Amino acid sequence: MGFYLFRKMIRRLPGIVIKAVPLPEPVITEGFGTRLQAGRICKERGYHSVLLVTDKVLYSLGFQESVIKSLEENGVSYKLFYNIDGEPTVGMVSEGRSAAEECRADCIIALGGGAVMDTSKVIAASARNYRRRIGAYLTKFVLAKTLPMINIPTTAGTGAEMTVGAVIKNAKGVKSSSVIVGLKVPDVILDSELTVNAPSKVTLSCGIDALSHGFEGCVADVKTRDEDMKKSMECVRLVLENLPALVDDPHNIDRRQKLCLAANYGGNAINKQLAGYVHAFAHTIGAVYHISHGEAIARCLLPVAKFQENLCSEKLQALAVYCGCENAAGLFDKLEELIALSGFAGGFSKIEEKDYPELIRLIDADSINYSPPKTFTDKEIVLILNRIKNGEK
């Protein structure tokens, strides 16, 4: 009970702290094939040597070629680093920083998903102080004068191109979550061409992840600008209107581009409004049962959202109307249809009651980072775990 009271007491603290962190306000370049603008942007910004960071899979697919072409056409020198495979580690960051030092990079271009973005953020933070060990950049808050970044996401989900957070495995293999205070992201390129050939399952999982960022931003207990609230609501609306249609029409460029924008707005929500218990549950269940973040979000979204419905009824009503629904019940129906489409509806039998003490401990610990509508007791967490386990809404 003591830890519950502590969590309850500091519930609004993360929302206060995040307002003191300088956040990126990048220029957004969007459209099909716009990664070809990377060289022009570098030239106009006065960058002379770029470290282009991507991962092994994207490298094998040749996604970097258009970016390299644009750099060469604009007379910008570059070095390619692509030794990223799976979740980012301190070793990957160290190798990337050495590559940045070798080419005397004055800019980082991150081309990829969350792993590439997180690796690149810590490279950018550490690249101006090569003598300092990488582990020093894996603390909760990292104060750094970073290299500027041009972020080009290849998925429409995480919104990591906008966020100041990074998760890196330290030397012991333990995930370390850092907030990089002072992260410079002057430009973001949203190129729908990079997402067109994504498998349907990936598109759905990423889209639901993006939606969850906007949704939790809308109901968070954080004072925010009207502009940021509208972006969070627009994130949810764009996903609900465009994601289902992409199942039957995966090459619809207009809808793909709208999903890229939705994910970007979701990243803005993480920065400005933080997340909530949907993510605390999803992070925990994903880690304990080794399922993807998209699947974990899909399984946790409705049980958590409905459990706290009465706590934020006005905000849910406003979001529902914005998304073209009469009320919150109609909005939940749309969410349920989308989750069913993803194949992650129903119960999650992997959850066992013997695991509850560990699950509760991890959910309690993770929730400290957010600003949810209220602080759940351990008994309430058990009720929600039961709903997720049994597929109850």
C-alpha angles and dihedrals in degrees: 000000000000092000090047091055090048091051091047092049094053097037094116095040098090090053090052094045095050090058089062092054115091105237130203117260099186130185106251119221109188139177144083110310095004094139083085085074092066094093093049091050091050092049093048091047091051097244113156105178124031134192106214109204124195137139135261096258095049090045090054089052092051096238090145095059097084091049092049090049091053092049092051092047090054097045096248116145119221147179122212121223117182107151093122116123122169121328115007118258136192087252092058091049091049092051091047092050090052089053090051090051092048093056094035089235119205093182139031121216110198113200112180148041132307096302093054092044093050093046091048093050092057091044088053091048095048102035095089094056108045094170094061115090117247092237089070088067094056097076125115093263121024118195107202143151095226133198110256115263134213106200122203111180118205095196131054099224126063100051086212090144087075104036129093094213127098132184116206131169109240126220090282092052093252117137113247119197117208135182109212107214109205098023109166117216107162094166141031123186117204106196114177091193088075092060101041098094097041113129115259092247091054092046091052095045093048092046093052089048090053091048091052091057092053093042095051090045089056094054099035118122093239129117106237142169118270088239092058093045090052091051090053092049091046089052090059093043094049093051094047092049099043112025099068092050092055091066090072097026106036095163096057099129096193092055092044090053092050090053090052089054091046091054090049091052088049089056089052089053091054090052098045106027104019123215131276145207094318087069095039089056094040095049090050098045091044092052097043098044098031099236127143120273091242093055092045091051091048092052095046103038102082099036091053096039094051093045091059096037095113091050095062104021095140093052091046091050091051091049092047093053091046089054093049098259126128095227145341091284089060091048091051089050090056091048091049091052091050093049091048088052089055092056094239099105121118131041129331105225095184089080109095127189091233087066094054098096091054093042092050092049092052094044091049091050096046095047090064088076094061143060106232123174089260142353112261121224118228089254090055090049089054091052091053092045088054090052092050092046094049098036094245119153 
